[in-house]
């Protein structure tokens, strides 16, 4: 089991002149919607960030990409691995797939125990997380629903049952 959530930071607001309908991919991924992400698993495992500057849309997008990337290595050849790095830090969130399970380890958490998540559950939760963020952000910024990148994201990573 994994719980994903986020909060937007008041310390790093989006520029008031932002045209969300035409915001380029770089701005959507790195410059807008900063805050923190919450990652919690069974047994009290907590890999949440507490920095206030994490681009939450980029995090959700990258997480969906990583879940798909963990499928690309053929079984028996090597352990599929991936990393999610943070642009303002040297910290990484590391993923290792072992059969149907994915181990998550965060550089910023001293505890060496990984957070274990079923791969199918991680796929479902990461896509739900992305879709929830997109819904929240388009509620906050009406013009964002007209952004072609948002349309592409919604169709590329639909919710899964």
Residue pairs with C-beta under 8 A, 6 or more apart in sequence:
1 41
1 42
1 117
1 121
2 39
2 40
2 41
2 115
2 117
2 121
2 122
2 125
3 38
3 39
3 40
3 41
3 125
4 37
4 38
4 39
4 60
4 63
4 125
4 126
4 128
4 129
5 37
5 38
5 129
6 35
6 36
6 37
6 38
6 56
6 59
6 60
6 129
6 133
7 35
7 36
7 38
8 33
8 34
8 35
8 56
9 34
9 35
9 36
9 52
9 53
11 52
11 53
12 34
12 35
12 52
12 53
14 31
14 32
14 33
18 27
18 32
18 141
19 143
20 141
20 142
20 143
20 144
20 146
20 147
21 143
21 144
21 146
21 147
22 147
23 32
23 144
23 147
23 149
24 149
25 149
28 57
28 58
28 147
28 149
28 150
29 55
29 57
29 58
29 61
30 55
30 58
30 87
31 55
32 55
32 57
33 55
33 56
33 57
33 133
33 137
34 52
34 53
34 54
34 55
34 56
35 52
35 53
35 54
35 56
36 48
36 49
36 50
36 51
36 52
36 54
36 56
37 48
37 49
37 54
37 56
37 59
37 60
38 48
39 46
39 47
39 48
39 93
39 104
39 106
39 115
40 46
40 47
40 48
41 47
41 104
41 115
41 116
41 117
42 116
45 111
45 113
45 115
46 109
47 93
47 104
47 106
47 109
47 115
49 86
49 108
51 88
51 89
53 88
54 86
55 87
56 133
57 133
57 134
57 137
59 84
60 126
60 129
60 130
60 133
61 130
61 153
61 157
62 84
63 84
63 126
63 129
63 130
64 126
64 127
64 130
64 156
64 157
66 82
66 84
66 95
67 102
67 119
67 122
67 123
67 126
69 80
69 82
70 80
70 82
70 95
70 97
70 102
70 119
71 80
72 80
73 79
73 80
73 97
79 96
79 97
79 98
80 96
80 97
81 94
81 95
81 96
81 97
82 94
82 95
83 92
83 93
83 94
83 95
84 92
84 93
84 94
84 95
85 91
85 92
86 92
90 107
91 106
91 107
91 108
92 106
92 107
93 104
93 105
93 106
93 107
94 104
94 105
94 106
94 107
95 102
95 103
95 104
96 102
96 103
96 105
96 114
97 103
97 119
100 118
100 119
100 120
101 116
101 117
101 118
101 119
102 116
102 117
102 118
102 119
102 122
103 114
103 115
103 116
104 114
104 115
104 116
104 117
105 112
105 114
105 115
117 125
123 160
124 159
124 160
124 161
126 157
127 157
127 158
127 159
127 160
128 159
130 153
130 157
131 154
131 157
131 158
131 159
134 150
134 153
134 154
137 144
138 144
138 145
138 150
144 150
